[in-house]
Amino acid sequence: MNTKEYVNQLVNENINIVGFVLNKWYKNFETKYPELVDDLYQEGCIGLFRAARIYDENKGRFSTIAVSFIRWAMNSFIERYVKKHYENNNCSIDVEVYNNGNADAIKLIDIIPSYDKERDHRIEILETRARYSNLKNIEIVLNMTKLGYSQREIGKHLNISQVEVSRKLKKLRQECEIRSEFINKIYGYKVG
């Protein structure tokens, strides 16, 4: 441990290293979060202070250890504070969560069960269509989905994979969309 006077001297003589590190490695951060640049600079100063406290003249130049400590302090700030408070981790429900290269891509919306207390009209449409569908066990899949079972739980119950449950639901939705398009065309021709 260095004396308080020696630490203050090292910090005062090398304070410009913090600005150097900020400009060299954190330009994107400055652009994205201009309101946090002062906070990041302060974290860098804390890193400089920590480096000055443990610096040993026999082990090399101070600037070498200072840069490492400053970057560590700044990265810790970004990990600890910025990612928690500023990163937007929201995800679209239309994002693909599985794609085997075929047309069988599974979107997030396909695997999220609905827990709404009111009946969803889309479920009613799917239930009506399921009665006429050739898909095996599709009515069971829909009923279990309606009750809040996950696709994995439904798959276990039916001895099929979660992916197959998702594919069944997707095929049923496609059948409904094809039928809806067909009906719209028929009504479109009658009206026009």
C-alpha positions in Angstrom: 0.0 0.0 0.0 1.3 3.4 -0.9 1.0 6.5 1.3 -1.9 8.8 0.9 0.4 11.6 -0.4 2.0 9.3 -3.0 -1.4 8.1 -4.2 -2.6 11.6 -4.5 0.5 12.6 -6.5 0.1 9.6 -8.9 -3.6 10.4 -9.4 -2.9 14.1 -10.0 0.0 13.5 -12.4 -1.9 10.8 -14.4 -5.5 12.0 -14.4 -5.3 12.6 -18.2 -5.1 8.8 -18.7 -8.8 8.5 -17.8 -9.7 10.9 -20.7 -7.3 9.0 -23.0 -9.0 5.6 -22.1 -12.5 7.1 -22.5 -11.6 8.6 -26.0 -9.8 5.5 -27.2 -12.1 2.6 -26.1 -15.5 4.2 -25.3 -16.4 6.4 -28.3 -19.5 4.3 -29.1 -20.6 4.6 -25.5 -20.2 8.4 -25.6 -22.4 8.4 -28.7 -25.1 6.1 -27.4 -25.2 7.4 -23.8 -24.0 11.0 -23.8 -25.8 11.6 -20.5 -23.6 8.9 -18.8 -20.2 10.1 -20.0 -19.5 12.0 -16.7 -20.4 8.9 -14.7 -18.2 6.7 -16.8 -15.3 9.2 -16.4 -15.8 9.1 -12.6 -15.7 5.3 -12.6 -12.4 5.6 -14.6 -11.1 8.0 -11.9 -11.9 5.4 -9.2 -10.0 2.8 -11.3 -7.0 5.2 -11.5 -7.2 5.7 -7.7 -7.2 1.9 -7.1 -4.2 1.5 -9.4 -2.3 4.2 -7.5 -3.0 2.5 -4.2 -1.4 -0.8 -5.2 1.2 0.5 -7.7 4.7 -0.9 -7.1 7.5 1.0 -8.9 9.6 -2.2 -9.3 6.9 -3.9 -11.5 6.8 -1.5 -14.4 5.3 1.8 -15.5 2.3 3.2 -13.7 0.4 4.0 -16.9 0.3 0.3 -17.8 -1.4 -0.7 -14.6 -3.6 2.4 -14.6 -5.0 1.7 -18.0 -6.0 -1.8 -17.0 -7.7 -0.6 -13.8 -9.5 2.3 -15.5 -10.8 0.0 -18.2 -11.9 -2.6 -15.6 -13.7 0.1 -13.6 -15.4 1.5 -16.7 -16.5 -2.0 -17.9 -17.8 -2.8 -14.4 -19.9 0.3 -14.5 -21.3 -0.6 -17.9 -22.0 -4.2 -16.8 -23.5 -3.2 -13.4 -25.4 -0.1 -14.2 -25.9 0.6 -17.9 -27.0 -2.9 -18.9 -29.4 -3.0 -16.0 -31.0 0.4 -16.4 -30.5 1.4 -20.1 -30.4 -1.7 -22.2 -33.7 -2.5 -23.9 -34.1 -6.3 -23.6 -37.6 -6.3 -25.1 -38.0 -8.8 -27.9 -40.6 -8.9 -30.6 -43.0 -11.8 -30.4 -42.6 -12.2 -34.1 -38.9 -13.2 -33.7 -38.0 -16.8 -34.9 -36.9 -19.0 -32.0 -36.5 -22.1 -34.2 -35.8 -22.6 -37.9 -34.6 -25.8 -39.4 -34.2 -24.2 -42.9 -37.7 -25.3 -44.1 -40.9 -23.4 -44.0 -41.4 -24.7 -40.5 -40.0 -21.7 -38.6 -41.4 -21.3 -35.1 -42.0 -17.8 -33.9 -42.2 -16.8 -30.2 -45.9 -16.0 -30.6 -46.4 -19.7 -31.5 -45.1 -21.0 -28.2 -46.5 -18.5 -25.7 -49.6 -19.7 -24.0 -52.4 -17.3 -23.3 -53.6 -16.8 -19.7 -56.3 -14.3 -20.5 -59.4 -14.8 -18.4 -61.6 -13.6 -21.3 -61.9 -15.9 -24.3 -59.8 -14.9 -27.2 -61.7 -14.9 -30.4 -58.7 -16.4 -32.2 -58.9 -19.4 -30.0 -62.6 -19.8 -30.9 -61.8 -19.7 -34.6 -59.0 -22.2 -34.1 -61.3 -24.5 -32.1 -64.0 -24.3 -34.8 -61.4 -25.1 -37.5 -59.9 -27.9 -35.4 -63.1 -29.8 -35.5 -62.7 -30.1 -39.3 -58.9 -30.5 -39.4 -57.1 -33.7 -40.3 -54.3 -32.9 -37.8 -54.0 -35.7 -35.2 -54.9 -34.6 -31.6 -55.2 -31.0 -32.5 -58.4 -30.5 -30.3 -56.5 -31.9 -27.3 -53.6 -29.6 -28.1 -55.9 -26.5 -28.3 -57.8 -27.4 -25.1 -54.6 -27.9 -23.1 -53.2 -24.6 -24.6 -56.4 -22.9 -23.5 -55.9 -24.3 -19.9 -52.4 -22.8 -19.8 -50.3 -25.9 -20.4 -46.9 -25.2 -22.1 -46.2 -26.9 -25.4 -43.5 -29.0 -23.6 -46.2 -30.3 -21.2 -48.6 -31.0 -24.0 -45.9 -32.8 -25.9 -45.1 -35.0 -22.8 -48.8 -35.8 -22.4 -49.2 -36.8 -26.1 -45.7 -38.4 -26.4 -44.5 -36.0 -29.0 -41.9 -33.2 -29.0 -42.6 -29.6 -28.2 -41.6 -28.7 -31.7 -44.2 -31.0 -33.1 -46.9 -29.4 -30.9 -45.8 -26.0 -32.2 -45.9 -27.3 -35.8 -49.5 -28.6 -35.3 -50.6 -25.2 -34.0 -48.8 -23.4 -36.8 -50.4 -25.7 -39.4 -53.9 -25.1 -37.9 -53.3 -21.4 -38.0 -52.2 -21.7 -41.7 -55.4 -23.6 -42.4 -57.4 -20.8 -40.8 -55.6 -18.2 -42.7 -56.1 -20.0 -46.0 -59.8 -20.4 -45.3 -60.1 -16.7 -44.3 -58.4 -15.6 -47.5 -60.7 -17.9 -49.5 -63.8 -16.5 -47.8 -62.6 -12.9 -48.3 -62.1 -13.5 -52.0 -65.6 -15.0 -52.3 -67.2 -12.1 -50.4 -65.0 -9.7 -52.3 -66.3 -11.0 -55.7 -69.9 -11.0 -54.5 -69.7 -7.4 -53.3 -67.7 -6.1 -56.3 
